[in-house]
Amino acid sequence: MVQRKALVLGASGLTGSYLLEILLASEQYSQVTVYVRRPLGISHPKLVEEIVNFETIQTWVDVEDVYCCLGATIKSVKTREAFTLVDFEAPLRIAQLQLMAGSKRFLVVSATGANARSSIFYNRTKGKLEDSLKQLNYSSIYIFQPSFILGPRKESRWLEEIGIFIALKAIPIMRGKFKKYIPVHAKAIARSMVYHATNSKTGIYTIPSNIIKQWEKPDFNPTT
Ligand SMILES: NC(=O)c1ccc[n+]([C@@H]2O[C@H](COP(=O)([O-])OP(=O)(O)OC[C@H]3O[C@@H](n4cnc5c(N)ncnc54)[C@H](OP(=O)(O)O)[C@@H]3O)[C@@H](O)[C@H]2O)c1
């Protein structure tokens, strides 16, 4: 089997840490590079940790697959400019650098409602990133659009927790176009990302929350 190399952005986050765990355990990958702002505190023979400044990064690595789970909250970074740096400028710049370096696939966690013309700043930023990535000539681009992301967080996000509570209660009535608002566990997003990278097709694909949700079943296999 020809093994690949991967780059992960956001490996210290909820989705990114599940993703890193899966990639390090996967026989399909020989090396996993992470761009982080501080050490993860883990060691693994396949792991290459690069401490980077996401504001000024101009370097690239030799990998086939780039996974992006980077994302700030306005609460954590305080300003729209700082949010835009983490959720738009840095992922796009790294995507451009990696394309020039020969990467083939780009997989990104965006969000339900992403739309460059949205009146909501968060959705607009996510939509602008999606639109910009779609202009890049990757063999495959996979855009994952989760609704609320479930899983154990180190910090409290009370506004998000209220949203999750309401969304979980509403699951039984989420039908038709509302299915895309189904909350999904971070591990399911990570599993779905690795599946699509390693079974990739040429083109641009957008995967909504209700489809990602299927990956919450431990034995889920889309081919059976
Ligand atoms: N939370 C939700 O319910 C939800 C819903 C839909 C979509 N999303 C999107 O899904 C993606 C993954 O979400 P998640 O909840 O798994 O992420 P998360 O746990 O909040 O982790 C975010 C990652 O981004 C990094 N990051 C945050 N601020 C940064 C900054 N100023 N400079 C550099 N790195 C920074 C974090 O690194 P540090 O550890 O160094 O801070 C971490 O690795 C994000 O793009 C998010 O917007 C989230």
Ligand as a Chemical Component Dictionary entry (heavy atoms), coordinates in Angstrom:
data_LIG
# 
_chem_comp.id                   LIG 
_chem_comp.type                 NON-POLYMER 
_chem_comp.pdbx_formal_charge   0 
_chem_comp.three_letter_code    LIG 
# 
loop_
_chem_comp_atom.comp_id 
_chem_comp_atom.atom_id 
_chem_comp_atom.alt_atom_id 
_chem_comp_atom.type_symbol 
_chem_comp_atom.charge 
_chem_comp_atom.model_Cartn_x 
_chem_comp_atom.model_Cartn_y 
_chem_comp_atom.model_Cartn_z 
_chem_comp_atom.pdbx_ordinal 
LIG N1  N1  N 0  -18.441 24.533 17.722 1  
LIG C1  C1  C 0  -19.442 24.290 16.920 2  
LIG O1  O1  O 0  -20.548 23.909 17.355 3  
LIG C2  C2  C 0  -19.262 24.448 15.428 4  
LIG C3  C3  C 0  -20.367 24.313 14.590 5  
LIG C4  C4  C 0  -20.185 24.371 13.207 6  
LIG C5  C5  C 0  -18.928 24.594 12.687 7  
LIG N2  N2  N 1  -17.866 24.759 13.512 8  
LIG C6  C6  C 0  -16.546 24.950 12.901 9  
LIG O2  O2  O 0  -15.907 23.692 12.894 10 
LIG C7  C7  C 0  -14.481 23.861 12.997 11 
LIG C8  C8  C 0  -13.966 22.970 14.111 12 
LIG O3  O3  O 0  -14.653 23.313 15.295 13 
LIG P1  P1  P 0  -14.215 22.727 16.711 14 
LIG O4  O4  O 0  -15.304 23.090 17.656 15 
LIG O5  O5  O -1 -13.741 21.342 16.576 16 
LIG O6  O6  O 0  -12.936 23.682 17.019 17 
LIG P2  P2  P 0  -12.279 24.047 18.420 18 
LIG O7  O7  O 0  -12.384 22.912 19.368 19 
LIG O8  O8  O 0  -12.775 25.377 18.875 20 
LIG O9  O9  O 0  -10.737 24.172 17.974 21 
LIG C9  C9  C 0  -10.351 25.228 17.157 22 
LIG C10 C10 C 0  -8.936  25.063 16.670 23 
LIG O10 O10 O 0  -8.550  26.306 16.064 24 
LIG C11 C11 C 0  -7.410  26.824 16.743 25 
LIG N3  N3  N 0  -7.510  28.267 16.967 26 
LIG C12 C12 C 0  -8.514  28.934 17.569 27 
LIG N4  N4  N 0  -8.206  30.248 17.661 28 
LIG C13 C13 C 0  -6.970  30.393 17.113 29 
LIG C14 C14 C 0  -6.112  31.503 16.891 30 
LIG N5  N5  N 0  -6.455  32.734 17.278 31 
LIG N6  N6  N 0  -4.925  31.288 16.285 32 
LIG C15 C15 C 0  -4.571  30.034 15.889 33 
LIG N7  N7  N 0  -5.348  28.937 16.070 34 
LIG C16 C16 C 0  -6.532  29.122 16.667 35 
LIG C17 C17 C 0  -7.379  26.137 18.088 36 
LIG O11 O11 O 0  -6.043  26.151 18.545 37 
LIG P3  P3  P 0  -5.649  26.477 20.077 38 
LIG O12 O12 O 0  -5.839  25.164 20.811 39 
LIG O13 O13 O 0  -4.241  26.908 19.980 40 
LIG O14 O14 O 0  -6.595  27.532 20.562 41 
LIG C18 C18 C 0  -7.923  24.755 17.767 42 
LIG O15 O15 O 0  -6.918  23.926 17.271 43 
LIG C19 C19 C 0  -14.260 25.351 13.195 44 
LIG O16 O16 O 0  -13.949 25.949 11.964 45 
LIG C20 C20 C 0  -15.613 25.867 13.663 46 
LIG O17 O17 O 0  -15.843 27.226 13.296 47 
LIG C21 C21 C 0  -17.997 24.685 14.858 48 
# 
loop_
_chem_comp_bond.comp_id 
_chem_comp_bond.atom_id_1 
_chem_comp_bond.atom_id_2 
_chem_comp_bond.value_order 
_chem_comp_bond.pdbx_ordinal 
LIG N1  C1  SING 1  
LIG C1  O1  DOUB 2  
LIG C1  C2  SING 3  
LIG C2  C3  SING 4  
LIG C2  C21 DOUB 5  
LIG C3  C4  DOUB 6  
LIG C4  C5  SING 7  
LIG C5  N2  DOUB 8  
LIG N2  C6  SING 9  
LIG N2  C21 SING 10 
LIG C6  O2  SING 11 
LIG C6  C20 SING 12 
LIG O2  C7  SING 13 
LIG C7  C8  SING 14 
LIG C7  C19 SING 15 
LIG C8  O3  SING 16 
LIG O3  P1  SING 17 
LIG P1  O4  DOUB 18 
LIG P1  O5  SING 19 
LIG P1  O6  SING 20 
LIG O6  P2  SING 21 
LIG P2  O7  DOUB 22 
LIG P2  O8  SING 23 
LIG P2  O9  SING 24 
LIG O9  C9  SING 25 
LIG C9  C10 SING 26 
LIG C10 O10 SING 27 
LIG C10 C18 SING 28 
LIG O10 C11 SING 29 
LIG C11 N3  SING 30 
LIG C11 C17 SING 31 
LIG N3  C12 SING 32 
LIG N3  C16 SING 33 
LIG C12 N4  DOUB 34 
LIG N4  C13 SING 35 
LIG C13 C14 SING 36 
LIG C13 C16 DOUB 37 
LIG C14 N5  SING 38 
LIG C14 N6  DOUB 39 
LIG N6  C15 SING 40 
LIG C15 N7  DOUB 41 
LIG N7  C16 SING 42 
LIG C17 O11 SING 43 
LIG C17 C18 SING 44 
LIG O11 P3  SING 45 
LIG P3  O12 DOUB 46 
LIG P3  O13 SING 47 
LIG P3  O14 SING 48 
LIG C18 O15 SING 49 
LIG C19 O16 SING 50 
LIG C19 C20 SING 51 
LIG C20 O17 SING 52 
# 
